[in-house]
Amino acid sequence: MDIRQIACFAEVARQLNVTRAAATLHISQPSLSKTIKNLEQELGAPLFYRGAQQLELTDAGEAFLVNAKVLLDAFDNLTAELNDVIDLKKGEIKIGIPPIIGAAFFSTFISRYKENYPSIDLLLTEVGSNKISQGVSEGDLDIGLVCNLPAQQENLEIIQLLKDPLMLVVHKDHQWAGRSAIDFAEIKHEPLILYRHDFSLHDKIMAVCAEHGFEPKVVCESSQKDFMMEMVGAKLGVTLLPSRICRQIENDRLVSIPFTKPEVNLELGMIWNKDKYLPYAVREFIGMSESHRV
């Protein structure tokens, strides 16, 4: 028994006439009659009998019709839902975004994706890059945006979307505020407002400090760039932010200074689990992202 046989039975039951049902189904009357006969043989019971003026359903046929309608409705719903998923009219994407720059960089792209596929739900979670990598590996996230691309991992696919040098942000009254550039080693004695330890930029900055032979004087760690800038504005220290963010700062108390050598870069990339099935919505998101590289 297959769905085609059930559909043929339901159409004959609706019209109670094999000739008209065959015309509706665009098959020959003998072929339809054979399908019904085969179905009756498989079920071991007659489904129709010849009444005075037309076909009539037997009691077995009545019972079978009730369940046949349920099956056909379920199949139609299954097909419709499957088509919606394939045509990107339905679905969701769980995305991890680092609060430092992820939303700022990706907001335009996300808006464009939603314009193209308004019925796809984008579930955004703000966490550090290290936790994003873990979430993607464990299947809690479909896609992750990460600052500073992780080392190649067996189960992760990685593409780079952006490479942006970090700049030093100081108060306008700071002695370096008028400088056009600064050497990284000069921040050795400055109170530093740093990214939280679960952010990959934290490890990157600490590593570059070690390369220059010093351990920074970290006075505060944060996951929020706005808080970091407020701390600098209150003259509590200096911080390092991506140049893309520095260009958007609207705080006249702050001054951004490039390093003479871009030793620390924000490398914004996208990762996904290549061992996990990628839904159609996720595949399209990745494809659009690759054309959005900067």
VOFI-986152 format. One line per 8 residues: for each residue y, z, x of N, C-alpha, C. Coordinates in pm, 1 decimal. Atoms other than C-alpha are relative to their C-alpha. Layout:
VOFI-986152
Y,Z,X,Y,Z,X,Y,Z,X ~ ...
end
This chain:
VOFI-986152
-118.5,0.0,85.2,0.0,0.0,0.0,124.4,0.0,89.5 ~ -124.6,1.9,-75.8,344.9,-88.5,128.9,117.8,-5.4,-96.4 ~ -120.3,-8.0,82.8,703.1,-76.1,5.3,21.2,-128.3,-80.2 ~ -13.6,126.0,72.3,692.1,-444.8,-93.9,-84.0,1.4,-127.4 ~ 85.8,-8.2,118.4,399.6,-385.1,-330.7,61.2,91.7,-105.6 ~ -60.2,-95.8,93.4,574.7,-85.8,-484.4,121.1,-61.8,-68.5 ~ -117.4,65.7,58.5,894.0,-290.1,-535.0,-42.2,-104.5,-103.0 ~ 50.7,98.8,95.7,693.8,-566.8,-705.0,-45.8,68.4,-128.8
45.5,-74.6,117.4,528.6,-315.1,-937.1,118.9,47.6,-82.9 ~ -115.1,-55.0,71.9,864.9,-156.3,-1025.4,74.2,-108.5,-76.7 ~ -70.4,108.9,68.1,1017.3,-493.9,-1113.7,-78.6,-47.6,-122.2 ~ 81.9,36.9,116.3,724.5,-588.0,-1339.3,10.3,108.3,-106.8 ~ -12.1,-110.2,95.7,747.3,-243.1,-1500.4,135.6,-2.5,-68.7 ~ -133.9,5.4,60.1,1119.9,-295.5,-1558.7,8.5,-110.6,-104.6 ~ -13.2,114.7,90.4,1083.5,-637.0,-1722.7,-118.7,-14.0,-95.4 ~ 122.9,10.9,80.0,728.0,-598.3,-1861.0,-35.6,-145.2,-26.6
29.9,143.2,8.9,688.6,-967.6,-1793.1,-14.8,-52.7,142.5 ~ 27.3,43.3,-137.4,528.6,-1113.9,-1480.9,82.0,-122.9,36.9 ~ -73.7,123.7,-29.0,700.8,-1453.4,-1509.2,145.0,30.0,35.5 ~ -141.2,-33.0,-26.8,1052.5,-1309.0,-1530.6,13.7,83.3,127.4 ~ -4.7,-83.1,-120.7,977.5,-1050.2,-1262.3,-17.3,-86.0,125.1 ~ 21.3,88.7,-114.6,848.7,-1323.7,-1028.8,126.2,-78.8,32.2 ~ -124.5,74.2,-21.5,1169.7,-1522.4,-1079.9,105.4,89.0,65.9 ~ -96.8,-93.3,-59.2,1380.8,-1215.6,-1000.7,-31.9,27.7,146.5
43.8,-31.6,-136.4,1175.9,-1145.3,-688.1,-9.7,-123.6,89.4 ~ 5.6,127.1,-74.1,1181.2,-1514.4,-584.0,-137.4,-21.9,64.7 ~ 136.2,29.8,-43.5,804.1,-1536.0,-553.2,-71.9,-67.8,-116.3 ~ 73.4,69.0,106.4,544.8,-1731.9,-748.2,-70.3,101.1,-90.6 ~ 68.4,-88.6,94.1,382.9,-1584.7,-1058.1,-141.2,34.6,46.9 ~ 134.9,-36.0,-48.3,27.9,-1611.8,-914.0,4.3,100.7,115.0 ~ -10.6,-93.1,-113.4,140.6,-1433.7,-596.1,32.3,140.7,-48.3 ~ -35.5,-131.8,53.5,298.1,-1151.6,-798.3,-118.8,61.9,-73.3
117.3,-51.0,72.3,-7.8,-1120.0,-1021.9,-104.9,52.3,97.6 ~ 96.7,-43.2,-100.4,-227.5,-1096.0,-712.1,43.1,131.7,64.8 ~ -51.4,-123.8,-60.0,-2.3,-826.2,-563.1,-27.7,119.4,-90.6 ~ 24.5,-108.7,95.4,-29.0,-616.2,-880.5,-149.1,32.0,-7.7 ~ 145.0,-21.7,6.4,-406.7,-666.9,-895.4,-49.4,76.0,123.2 ~ 40.4,-69.2,-123.7,-446.7,-560.4,-530.9,43.6,146.6,-2.2 ~ -50.5,-136.9,7.9,-234.4,-252.7,-595.7,-87.1,83.2,-93.6 ~ 86.4,-71.0,94.9,-446.3,-157.2,-897.7,-135.6,31.1,62.7
129.3,-22.5,-65.7,-762.5,-197.7,-694.0,10.9,112.1,104.0 ~ -18.8,-103.4,-102.0,-622.1,18.5,-415.8,13.9,137.7,-63.8 ~ -20.3,-127.7,69.0,-519.5,289.8,-663.8,-122.2,40.5,-82.3 ~ 119.4,-29.5,78.7,-843.5,262.6,-859.3,29.7,23.9,-146.3 ~ -36.5,-17.8,141.4,-667.8,245.6,-1196.2,88.8,-115.8,-42.9 ~ -88.8,105.5,49.8,-504.9,-20.3,-1417.6,140.7,55.9,-23.2 ~ -139.2,-43.4,16.3,-123.7,-1.2,-1424.6,64.4,-60.3,-124.3 ~ -54.7,67.5,117.8,-57.5,-243.8,-1713.3,-114.6,-37.7,-94.5
93.1,61.0,94.6,-227.5,-359.8,-2028.4,80.9,-93.4,-88.0 ~ -67.5,98.9,82.0,-149.3,-650.3,-2257.8,20.7,55.7,-140.2 ~ -32.2,-48.5,133.0,30.9,-524.1,-2569.4,6.9,-113.8,-99.1 ~ -7.0,102.2,104.1,90.6,-709.8,-2892.8,97.3,-110.7,37.0 ~ -100.9,100.9,-30.9,401.5,-886.0,-2761.7,30.7,-11.6,149.4 ~ -34.7,2.8,-142.5,434.4,-798.9,-2392.3,-91.5,95.5,76.3 ~ 72.7,-97.2,-81.2,287.5,-604.7,-2104.6,48.0,140.3,-31.5 ~ -35.6,-140.4,16.2,282.9,-228.0,-2139.1,-58.7,78.2,117.5
51.0,-86.4,-106.2,237.7,46.6,-1881.7,-112.2,88.6,-52.9 ~ 103.1,-98.5,32.9,-81.5,248.6,-1889.9,52.8,138.9,35.9 ~ -43.0,-134.1,-37.5,-60.6,625.6,-1851.4,5.2,15.4,152.2 ~ -3.2,-1.7,-146.8,-147.0,576.8,-1483.3,122.9,-74.7,51.3 ~ -118.4,77.2,-38.6,127.0,313.6,-1462.8,128.0,78.9,-19.2 ~ -118.2,-83.5,25.9,381.3,552.6,-1618.7,17.4,103.5,111.2 ~ -7.2,-102.4,-104.4,294.7,822.9,-1367.2,38.0,-62.1,134.6 ~ -29.3,65.0,-127.7,303.2,578.5,-1077.5,145.4,-45.7,6.7
-138.5,49.3,2.9,642.3,440.4,-1187.9,99.0,110.8,35.8 ~ -90.7,-112.1,-30.2,806.4,784.8,-1172.3,12.2,19.2,150.8 ~ -1.2,-22.5,-145.0,706.3,830.1,-810.1,44.1,-124.2,76.6 ~ -43.1,124.2,-64.9,765.6,464.0,-724.4,152.2,-7.0,6.7 ~ -146.9,0.7,1.6,1131.9,498.4,-828.3,56.0,93.8,106.2 ~ -44.6,-95.9,-102.2,1168.1,804.2,-604.9,-14.0,-61.2,139.2 ~ 24.1,62.0,-130.5,1015.5,617.3,-310.8,98.1,-113.2,27.4 ~ -90.3,113.5,-19.1,1229.0,307.2,-363.9,143.7,46.7,22.4
-134.8,-55.3,-21.1,1548.9,512.3,-394.7,13.0,58.4,140.4 ~ -2.3,-59.5,-134.4,1459.0,701.4,-77.5,4.8,-108.6,106.9 ~ 0.4,109.6,-96.9,1388.5,375.3,104.4,136.7,-67.6,5.5 ~ -134.1,60.3,3.0,1720.7,227.8,-11.0,100.8,88.0,72.9 ~ -91.3,-92.7,-68.2,1903.4,540.0,106.7,-23.1,-1.2,150.7 ~ 33.6,3.7,-142.7,1718.8,530.1,437.7,58.0,-124.7,65.2 ~ -51.7,125.8,-54.1,1812.1,166.5,491.1,151.8,2.4,8.0 ~ -146.6,-5.5,2.0,2174.7,226.0,390.3,52.9,91.2,109.7
-44.4,-93.4,-103.7,2208.5,527.6,620.4,-21.9,-58.1,138.6 ~ 27.6,61.9,-129.5,2046.3,340.5,906.6,104.1,-107.0,31.4 ~ -102.2,102.9,-20.7,2286.6,49.5,858.7,135.7,61.8,30.7 ~ -126.7,-68.7,-27.5,2579.8,291.9,850.1,5.9,47.9,144.4 ~ 4.6,-47.9,-139.1,2468.5,440.0,1182.1,16.5,-116.5,96.8 ~ -6.3,116.0,-88.7,2416.5,98.7,1342.9,138.5,-63.0,-3.7 ~ -132.3,60.9,14.7,2748.4,-32.1,1204.9,113.0,97.4,31.7 ~ -97.6,-102.8,-39.3,2924.2,286.9,1328.0,86.4,45.1,-117.3
-68.7,-55.0,116.1,3016.0,397.9,976.2,-37.4,146.0,-21.6 ~ 45.7,-137.1,13.9,2844.4,730.7,1026.9,-48.3,48.4,135.9 ~ 48.3,-56.7,-125.3,2770.4,964.3,1315.0,96.6,102.0,56.1 ~ -85.7,-96.6,-67.0,2914.9,1223.8,1547.6,-25.0,-5.5,150.4 ~ 10.1,-6.5,-145.7,2982.8,1265.0,1918.5,51.2,135.9,43.7 ~ -39.9,-130.6,-53.7,2991.9,1603.3,2090.3,50.3,-21.1,142.7 ~ -65.5,30.9,-127.4,3237.0,1579.3,2380.1,55.7,127.0,62.5 ~ -59.0,-110.1,-75.4,3322.7,1836.6,2644.7,120.0,-49.7,78.6
-124.3,41.5,-65.5,3680.5,1817.3,2776.7,56.8,115.9,79.9 ~ -64.2,-106.6,-77.8,3839.0,2018.0,3061.2,143.6,19.2,-45.9 ~ -134.2,-22.3,52.5,4160.7,2182.9,2937.5,111.4,-39.3,95.4 ~ -106.2,28.6,-95.6,4350.6,2106.4,3257.6,63.4,-135.9,-24.2 ~ -57.5,133.0,17.7,4389.6,1733.7,3194.2,-75.5,-86.4,-99.6 ~ 84.2,86.8,81.5,4110.5,1598.4,2976.5,66.7,-52.5,-125.4 ~ -61.4,42.2,125.7,4293.0,1593.0,2643.7,123.7,-84.8,25.7 ~ -122.4,74.1,-30.2,4618.3,1471.2,2801.7,-32.4,-143.8,38.7
37.2,134.0,-44.3,4444.9,1176.8,2964.6,-68.6,-78.5,-110.9 ~ 88.3,70.0,92.2,4205.6,1094.4,2681.6,51.0,-6.8,-143.4 ~ -46.5,-4.8,138.9,4416.1,1154.6,2369.9,26.3,-139.3,-55.9 ~ -28.5,135.8,46.5,4531.3,791.2,2348.3,-128.7,-75.5,-28.6 ~ 127.5,69.1,18.8,4178.5,660.9,2390.7,-73.0,51.5,-123.0 ~ 68.0,-59.8,115.0,4035.2,905.4,2136.3,63.4,-48.9,-129.7 ~ -70.5,49.5,118.3,4302.9,798.0,1888.5,-40.9,-144.1,-30.8 ~ 39.6,140.0,19.4,4209.2,432.1,1941.8,-143.2,-9.3,-53.1
138.8,0.2,47.3,3839.7,507.0,1893.8,-5.5,38.2,-147.8 ~ -0.8,-44.6,139.9,3911.5,692.6,1567.0,59.0,-106.3,-91.8 ~ -54.9,109.1,80.8,4122.0,400.9,1443.5,-106.9,-105.6,-27.1 ~ 105.7,100.6,15.9,3828.6,166.5,1501.6,-118.0,51.7,-81.8 ~ 117.8,-58.2,65.7,3562.5,405.5,1370.7,38.5,133.0,-65.4 ~ -51.8,-123.0,62.4,3728.1,655.8,1133.5,-107.1,93.2,-54.7 ~ 104.8,-84.2,59.0,3396.6,782.0,992.7,-83.7,72.6,104.9 ~ 72.1,-69.3,-106.4,3263.1,894.5,1331.6,72.0,130.9,30.6
-58.4,-131.4,-30.3,3321.2,1267.1,1385.3,-4.5,24.9,150.6 ~ -7.9,-35.6,-141.5,3440.7,1360.4,1734.9,16.2,150.8,9.8 ~ -0.2,-145.6,-11.5,3355.8,1723.2,1807.8,35.8,36.3,143.6 ~ -51.1,-25.9,-134.3,3567.5,1829.9,2107.1,-12.7,147.6,35.3 ~ 12.9,-136.4,-51.0,3493.2,2140.1,2313.1,71.9,9.0,133.3 ~ -74.4,-19.2,-124.6,3733.2,2262.9,2583.4,-67.8,106.0,86.1 ~ 60.1,-92.0,-97.9,3548.7,2418.4,2878.3,17.1,-61.4,138.1 ~ -10.3,48.7,-136.4,3548.9,2386.8,3255.2,-105.6,-104.9,32.3
89.1,111.0,-36.6,3382.2,2092.4,3427.9,-141.5,45.6,32.0 ~ 134.1,-47.5,-35.1,3093.4,2301.1,3560.0,-83.7,26.8,-124.8 ~ 71.7,-26.8,124.9,3000.6,2415.2,3208.8,-26.1,-129.0,-77.3 ~ 21.1,128.9,65.7,3043.3,2060.8,3080.7,-124.0,-68.0,56.3 ~ 118.3,60.3,-63.1,2788.6,1932.0,3332.2,-127.8,66.9,-49.2 ~ 116.4,-73.9,48.9,2548.9,2203.9,3221.7,-30.5,-37.3,-144.7 ~ 18.6,34.0,140.8,2605.2,2123.9,2853.1,-59.4,-138.0,-20.0 ~ 54.6,135.5,9.2,2535.2,1754.0,2906.0,-145.7,-1.3,46.2
137.5,-4.4,-52.0,2223.0,1826.8,3112.5,-96.2,61.5,-100.7 ~ 86.6,-71.4,93.8,2087.4,2063.3,2847.8,-0.4,-60.7,-139.6 ~ -0.5,67.7,128.6,2170.3,1832.2,2556.7,92.7,59.5,-103.7 ~ -94.6,-58.4,95.2,2438.7,2050.5,2395.9,121.0,-90.9,-21.2 ~ -110.1,95.3,8.5,2698.5,1778.0,2463.1,-55.4,-141.1,19.3 ~ 40.7,139.6,-18.1,2658.1,1401.1,2424.9,66.7,-60.1,123.4 ~ -82.4,56.9,-106.6,2935.2,1318.0,2670.5,84.9,111.1,58.5 ~ -90.0,-96.4,-61.7,3139.4,1516.8,2917.7,103.7,-69.7,84.9
-103.8,40.0,-94.7,3472.2,1453.4,3086.5,6.0,108.9,105.8 ~ 3.4,-99.8,-106.6,3469.0,1624.3,3423.1,106.9,-29.6,103.6 ~ -95.7,10.7,-109.5,3731.8,1690.4,3687.1,-77.1,14.1,130.6 ~ 75.1,7.2,-125.5,3595.5,1598.3,4029.7,-147.1,-24.3,-30.7 ~ 132.6,44.5,39.7,3274.5,1409.1,3984.6,-107.8,81.7,68.8 ~ 108.4,-78.4,-61.0,2959.2,1614.0,4038.2,-83.9,-86.2,92.3 ~ 93.4,73.9,-85.1,2711.3,1518.9,4305.5,-102.0,-70.7,-89.0 ~ 95.0,77.7,79.3,2470.0,1255.3,4182.8,-121.2,85.2,-37.0
113.7,-76.4,48.1,2209.9,1424.7,3968.0,-99.0,-94.6,-66.5 ~ 106.3,89.5,44.6,1879.3,1276.8,3865.7,12.6,-36.6,-147.0 ~ -1.7,25.4,144.1,1940.8,1307.9,3492.6,137.3,-39.4,-53.0 ~ -135.3,29.2,46.3,2315.5,1230.2,3479.3,46.8,-138.4,44.0 ~ -69.3,124.9,-31.1,2492.8,895.6,3461.0,148.1,34.1,12.5 ~ -137.9,-38.3,-29.4,2844.5,914.5,3605.0,84.7,-124.9,21.3 ~ -97.6,104.8,-29.2,3145.7,680.2,3591.0,134.8,65.8,25.9 ~ -133.3,-53.2,-29.5,3488.4,745.8,3742.2,102.8,-71.6,-86.0
-103.3,55.3,86.0,3782.7,695.7,3506.7,138.5,9.6,62.2 ~ -134.6,-25.2,-52.0,4076.1,829.8,3706.9,-9.3,75.8,131.5 ~ -15.3,-77.0,-123.7,4168.9,947.1,4056.8,148.0,30.3,15.9 ~ -140.3,-41.1,5.5,4491.1,1147.6,4065.4,25.1,112.3,101.3 ~ -25.7,-104.4,-100.0,4633.3,1344.6,4363.6,69.4,121.9,-60.7 ~ -66.9,-122.7,43.7,4734.7,1707.1,4309.8,133.2,15.1,72.8 ~ -131.2,-27.9,-57.2,5096.2,1810.1,4371.7,24.3,150.3,-4.2 ~ -37.0,-141.0,-1.6,5244.7,2147.7,4456.3,114.4,21.5,-97.9
-104.5,-31.9,97.6,5450.0,2300.9,4174.9,61.2,134.4,38.6 ~ -71.5,-121.4,-40.8,5715.3,2555.4,4275.5,118.8,22.7,-92.6 ~ -121.9,-29.7,75.5,6012.2,2727.7,4114.5,117.5,-73.3,64.2 ~ -115.2,75.3,-51.7,6343.6,2543.1,4150.7,76.8,77.8,106.3 ~ -68.2,-81.7,-100.5,6475.5,2836.6,4357.9,-84.6,21.8,125.5 ~ 88.1,-17.1,-116.2,6183.0,2820.7,4600.1,59.7,-72.2,120.9 ~ -56.0,57.9,-122.5,6270.9,2742.0,4961.6,-44.8,-144.4,23.0 ~ 49.2,136.3,-19.0,6064.9,2421.5,4941.6,44.8,-96.2,-110.6
-33.1,81.2,117.4,6220.7,2291.0,4619.0,66.5,-132.6,36.1 ~ -68.4,123.2,-38.9,6426.8,2032.3,4807.4,-82.8,-91.7,87.8 ~ 84.4,79.9,-89.4,6136.8,1899.8,5015.6,-50.5,-126.3,-70.6 ~ 53.9,125.1,55.5,6020.4,1540.9,4966.5,-151.8,-4.5,10.9 ~ 145.5,-7.6,-16.7,5666.9,1624.9,5084.7,-32.2,126.8,77.8 ~ 39.7,-124.2,-66.4,5468.8,1916.7,5223.4,-142.9,-12.6,51.6 ~ 135.7,-3.2,-53.9,5163.4,1969.1,5442.8,-81.7,105.1,-75.2 ~ 84.3,-91.4,76.9,4871.9,2135.3,5266.4,-9.9,136.7,66.7
18.1,-126.6,-72.4,4834.4,2401.3,5537.4,116.8,95.8,-19.5 ~ -118.5,-84.6,15.1,5185.0,2530.3,5461.5,-11.7,98.1,-116.6 ~ 11.5,-90.6,115.2,5069.3,2696.7,5138.0,-80.9,124.9,35.4 ~ 86.3,-109.4,-46.0,4863.4,2942.2,5345.6,48.8,137.0,-43.9 ~ -52.6,-133.7,27.9,5093.8,3239.1,5283.7,62.2,11.2,-139.8 ~ -60.6,-1.5,133.3,5206.6,3146.6,4931.2,-94.4,64.1,-102.0 ~ 83.1,-49.6,111.5,5082.7,3344.5,4627.9,-39.4,-119.4,-88.5 ~ 49.7,120.8,66.0,4864.4,3087.7,4454.2,-56.7,30.8,-138.0
54.4,-7.2,136.2,4797.8,3049.5,4083.4,-103.3,-111.8,-9.7 ~ 110.8,94.0,-17.6,4458.9,2882.5,4076.3,-77.6,-20.1,-130.0 ~ 90.3,24.8,111.6,4217.9,2728.3,3831.9,-111.6,104.1,-1.0 ~ 106.9,-97.7,14.0,3948.7,2957.4,3698.9,-123.6,-45.7,77.8 ~ 113.0,29.6,-89.1,3628.4,2977.3,3905.1,-102.2,-95.4,-59.6 ~ 97.1,92.1,58.7,3424.2,2777.1,3651.6,54.6,-142.7,-10.7 ~ -56.5,134.2,-5.4,3652.2,2475.9,3706.8,-30.7,-60.4,137.1 ~ 37.3,62.3,-126.7,3542.3,2228.0,3972.0,119.0,-12.1,94.8
-117.9,7.0,-86.9,3901.9,2198.6,4099.2,18.8,129.2,79.2 ~ -5.9,-128.0,-72.2,3883.1,2566.6,4194.0,-79.0,-11.5,130.3 ~ 84.8,12.7,-118.5,3596.1,2494.4,4432.9,56.3,-102.2,97.9 ~ -55.3,104.9,-85.4,3763.2,2178.6,4563.4,118.0,52.8,81.0 ~ -117.3,-54.4,-69.7,4089.0,2358.1,4648.8,-42.2,103.4,103.8 ~ 47.2,-101.5,-94.4,3907.5,2649.9,4809.2,-64.3,-64.9,122.6 ~ 65.5,69.4,-111.1,3705.6,2406.2,5021.5,102.2,-61.3,95.1 ~ -102.9,60.7,-85.2,4017.2,2225.3,5146.6,76.3,108.3,76.1
-63.3,-112.6,-70.2,4180.3,2559.6,5226.7,-85.6,43.0,119.0 ~ 91.4,-39.6,-107.4,3872.8,2650.8,5431.6,2.4,-100.9,114.1 ~ -8.2,103.0,-103.5,3895.1,2318.4,5615.4,123.4,19.0,87.5 ~ -124.2,-25.0,-74.9,4248.7,2418.0,5717.3,0.6,139.1,63.4 ~ 13.9,-127.0,-69.7,4125.6,2755.8,5837.1,65.1,119.5,-65.3 ~ -57.1,-117.7,65.5,4265.8,2990.8,5575.2,-60.7,19.5,-138.1 ~ 39.5,-33.7,136.6,4177.8,3167.1,5251.7,127.2,24.5,-79.5 ~ -126.2,-11.5,73.1,4450.7,3132.4,4988.6,19.1,137.6,-62.8
-34.5,-127.6,64.3,4631.2,3433.5,4842.7,5.1,-22.4,-151.5 ~ 8.3,26.7,144.2,4511.6,3390.0,4484.4,47.9,122.9,-76.7 ~ -54.3,-111.5,78.1,4719.1,3607.3,4249.8,-42.8,-7.6,-146.1 ~ 38.0,16.0,140.9,4590.4,3465.7,3921.8,-87.3,-123.5,-13.2 ~ 82.1,116.1,33.7,4324.4,3232.8,3784.7,10.9,-26.0,-149.6 ~ -18.1,33.7,141.2,4361.5,3045.0,3457.0,-67.7,-132.8,-30.8 ~ 55.0,127.5,46.3,4210.3,2765.3,3252.3,106.0,-83.5,-70.7 ~ -104.5,65.6,78.0,4541.4,2671.4,3089.1,116.7,-41.0,89.2
-107.5,48.9,-86.5,4791.8,2451.6,3269.6,136.1,51.8,-44.5 ~ -129.2,-51.0,48.1,5077.8,2571.9,3046.9,24.2,141.9,49.5 ~ -13.0,-136.8,-50.2,5011.0,2932.1,3145.8,29.1,-1.0,149.9 ~ -21.7,10.0,-144.1,4994.7,2831.5,3512.2,145.3,-37.1,29.8 ~ -139.9,39.7,-20.9,5335.2,2663.8,3484.4,95.7,113.2,-36.2 ~ -84.9,-113.7,37.0,5482.3,2966.4,3306.9,1.3,105.3,110.3 ~ 7.0,-94.8,-111.5,5364.1,3186.3,3592.9,89.0,-44.8,115.4 ~ -88.6,53.4,-104.5,5540.6,2958.3,3840.5,145.2,15.2,-42.7
-136.2,-14.0,51.8,5849.0,2960.5,3619.4,51.4,142.1,7.5 ~ -38.0,-141.4,-11.3,5845.8,3339.9,3637.4,4.2,45.9,145.9 ~ -6.7,-27.0,-144.4,5845.5,3318.0,4020.6,-113.4,90.7,48.7 ~ 114.4,-82.1,-39.3,5500.6,3476.5,4046.5,-92.5,-71.8,97.4 ~ 81.9,73.3,-94.2,5357.2,3208.3,4269.7,21.2,-149.7,-12.7 ~ -2.4,146.2,7.4,5296.5,2837.0,4320.5,-135.3,-45.6,-53.6 ~ 127.6,51.6,49.8,5027.2,2615.6,4174.6,-15.2,-146.0,36.6 ~ 28.4,141.2,-25.6,4866.0,2274.5,4215.1,-43.6,-64.7,-130.4
32.5,71.4,123.2,4855.7,2028.4,3927.3,-8.8,-149.2,28.5 ~ 8.2,145.4,-17.2,4758.5,1660.7,3896.2,136.2,-65.8,-20.5 ~ -130.9,65.8,7.8,5051.9,1423.1,3943.0,28.5,-53.0,-140.3 ~ -19.4,50.1,136.8,4993.9,1281.1,3594.5,60.2,108.5,-89.2 ~ -56.8,-111.2,76.0,5067.9,1625.2,3449.3,140.0,31.8,50.3 ~ -131.3,-32.2,-57.7,5357.3,1686.5,3689.4,108.3,-94.0,-51.7 ~ -98.6,96.9,49.8,5530.0,1369.6,3568.3,40.4,29.0,-143.8 ~ -28.8,-29.6,140.7,5518.2,1506.1,3213.3,63.3,137.8,-20.1
-56.7,-135.1,11.8,5659.3,1852.5,3290.7,143.1,-7.2,-52.8 ~ -135.1,-6.9,56.4,5963.3,1927.0,3076.2,52.2,142.4,12.9 ~ -45.4,-136.0,-28.6,6066.0,2252.6,3239.5,91.6,-8.3,121.2 ~ -96.1,17.9,-109.5,6383.9,2246.9,3447.1,-8.1,110.6,104.1 ~ 18.2,-104.5,-101.3,6271.3,2562.1,3630.8,-102.2,-40.5,105.2 ~ 110.1,38.3,-87.6,5985.9,2375.4,3799.0,30.6,-127.5,77.9 ~ -14.2,117.3,-86.6,5979.2,2126.3,4085.8,-138.7,-36.7,53.4 ~ 129.2,48.3,-50.7,5678.3,1913.2,4185.6,20.4,-70.2,133.8
-12.5,54.9,-135.2,5627.0,1821.9,4552.1,-133.0,-63.2,40.4 ~ 125.3,61.3,-44.9,5368.9,1570.8,4679.4,-39.9,51.5,137.9 ~ 48.6,-33.7,-133.7,5151.5,1652.9,4978.0,11.3,-123.3,89.7 ~ -12.0,111.7,-93.9,5198.3,1441.3,5289.9,-128.5,-81.6,4.3 ~ 130.1,66.0,5.2,4828.7,1361.8,5267.3,-72.2,48.6,-125.5 ~ 65.8,-41.8,125.9,4650.1,1360.3,4928.3,-141.0,52.3,24.3 ~ 130.5,-55.9,-37.5,4370.4,1594.4,5034.8,-80.4,48.5,-120.0 ~ 70.1,-45.2,120.6,4288.0,1722.3,4686.2,34.8,-95.1,-113.7
-20.9,93.2,110.6,4243.0,1472.3,4406.1,-77.1,45.8,-122.9 ~ 73.5,-14.1,125.8,4155.8,1512.7,4044.2,-74.2,-131.2,-21.2 ~ 80.4,118.3,28.7,3871.8,1269.8,3987.9,-60.0,19.4,-138.4 ~ 46.9,-16.0,137.4,3828.7,1246.0,3614.6,-108.1,-103.2,-27.3 ~ 110.6,90.3,28.1,3495.5,1101.1,3519.4,-69.4,34.5,-129.8 ~ 79.4,-22.1,120.5,3256.6,1071.0,3229.9,-146.6,8.3,39.5 ~ 142.9,-15.3,-27.8,2898.3,1189.8,3239.1,-77.8,3.9,-131.0 ~ 91.5,-13.9,113.2,2605.0,1161.9,3001.7,-141.7,8.6,55.0
139.0,-21.4,-41.4,2235.8,1239.8,3015.4,-77.7,-130.2,-17.8 ~ 68.4,128.8,8.8,2051.2,918.7,3100.4,-145.6,13.6,-43.4 ~ 137.1,-22.1,46.9,1717.5,1078.0,3006.5,-5.4,25.5,-150.3 ~ -8.3,-32.2,142.5,1837.0,1139.9,2649.4,38.6,-125.8,-78.0 ~ -36.2,113.9,84.5,1855.5,885.6,2367.3,149.0,4.7,-33.3 ~ -142.6,6.8,29.9,2215.4,770.5,2317.7,20.4,-64.5,-136.7 ~ -29.1,58.5,131.2,2319.3,720.9,1952.7,97.6,-117.2,12.8 ~ -86.3,117.7,-2.6,2505.6,400.9,1867.2,146.7,38.0,20.0
-140.0,-41.6,-11.6,2837.7,587.1,1831.9,33.2,40.3,143.0 ~ -21.3,-43.1,-138.8,2797.7,737.2,2179.5,4.7,-120.9,92.5 ~ 1.0,120.3,-84.3,2712.4,400.5,2334.2,133.1,-74.2,-9.1 ~ -127.6,69.8,17.7,3026.0,244.8,2186.2,113.1,76.9,66.9 ~ -102.1,-84.1,-63.5,3236.5,539.3,2307.4,-0.8,-22.1,151.5 ~ 11.8,21.8,-144.4,3106.0,491.6,2662.0,51.5,-138.7,37.0 ~ -44.9,136.3,-27.7,3165.2,116.6,2646.9,151.0,-12.8,-4.0 ~ -145.7,3.4,9.3,3525.2,162.5,2534.3,63.0,77.4,115.0
-53.8,-81.1,-109.9,3578.9,430.2,2801.2,4.7,-78.7,130.1 ~ 5.3,76.7,-124.5,3476.1,195.0,3079.3,114.6,-100.0,8.5 ~ -114.7,91.7,-0.3,3753.5,-44.0,2973.8,132.5,75.1,5.0 ~ -119.8,-84.7,1.9,3999.0,249.4,2972.9,26.1,62.0,137.5 ~ -16.2,-58.4,-133.4,3970.1,323.5,3345.1,141.6,-22.1,52.1 ~ -134.6,7.9,-59.1,4293.4,390.9,3535.3,-13.4,-4.0,151.3
end
